[in-house]
């Protein structure tokens, strides 16, 4: 009887440990993607404030020659996720898809000051 009880207790402890590890893994991935988005916001703002003569946007996310901010190729994808942008003159919408689970996504709008707005959209396990 004690052996059966011990096996049940150990089984429950293992299940709880796996659940905690999975939760931490998801939260860690979410935090890493948020950090990447903040880096992209900084990169987009640097494009915006550079003059068009220096390859920037001339205080617009869409340059005078019709070129718009684009994510540098080395930042489009990493071990955290895949990133894409939708650009207008005064804002950039950044979308991220988790590399761990494609149903986990984050979307945020970057304003004309290069700062994420207060509205972050999460899906999947990131909710």
N, C-alpha and C positions, 0 to 999 in steps of 0.2 A: 504494500500500500504506500509506504514512504517512497519507494522508487518511482512509482507512477506519479505521485504528487510532485516529486523533484523534477521529473521529465516535463510535466505540465508547466511548472514554474519557470524552468529554463527555457522552454518553448515560448512562453509569453514574454520573457525578458528579451529573447532574440528578436521577436516580432516588434517589440517596442523600440529596440535599438535600430533595427532596419528602418522603421518609420521615421525616427528622429534623424537618421542619417540622410534619408531621402528629402525630408523637409529642409534640412540645412543645405543640401546640394542645390535645391531649387532656389532658395533664398540667396545663396552665394552667386548663382548664375544671374539672378535678377540684379543684384548689386553690381556685378561686373558689367552687365549691359548698360545700366544707368551711368556708370563711369564712362563707358565708351561713347554713349550719347552726349555726355557733357564735353568730351574731347571733340566730337564732331561739331558740336555747337560752337566751340572755340575756333575750330578750323574754318567753319562757315563764316563766322564773324570776321576772321582775319581776311578772308576773300572779300567780304563786303566793304571793309574799311580801306583796302588798298586801292589806289587810283587805277583806272583802266589802263593807263600807260604802263603800269607795272604788272599787268595781268590780273588785276582785281576787278571788283564790281563797281567801283566808284560810288560807294555808299548805297549800293543796291545789291541784292542777291542775284539780280539779272543784270549783267554788264551792258554797256551801251552798244556793243557790237553784237548783241543777241546771245552771247554765251552766258550761261548761268552757272551758279555754283554746282559742282559735282564732287562727290566723295572721291578722294584719292584712292587709287586701286588698292593700295596696301591697307586701307582702312575699311574697305567694303565688306570684308569677312574675316573673322578670326575664330579662336576656340570658344568664344562666348556666343557669337551669333553672326547673322548676316544683316547688313544695313542698307537702306535705300532712302532717297529723299524726293520730296515733291517741292519744287521751288517756285516762289513768286517774288516780286520785287522787295517786299517788306518782311517776308517770313519764309522759313524753311520747315517743312513737316518731315520729321525723321521717324522712320519705321524700322523696328528691329525684330528679327525672328530668332528665337533661341536655337543654338546649335544642339542642345540636349533634347529638346522637344519642340517641333515646329508649331505646335498649338499654343505655345507660350510666346506672346508678342507684347511689345511696348511701342506706343506711338506718342509723340509729343511735338508741339509746335515751338520753334525757336523764333523769338521776336526780332525786331530790327536792332536791338541792343545786344544780340547774341546770347540772350538768356532764355532758358526754357520757360514757357508760360506755366501757370499753376495747374494746368490740366494735363495730367499724364493718363494715358489709356492703357490698361492692362487686360490681357486675356489669358485663358488657360489656368495653369497652376500659379501664375503670377498675381491672381486676384487676391 
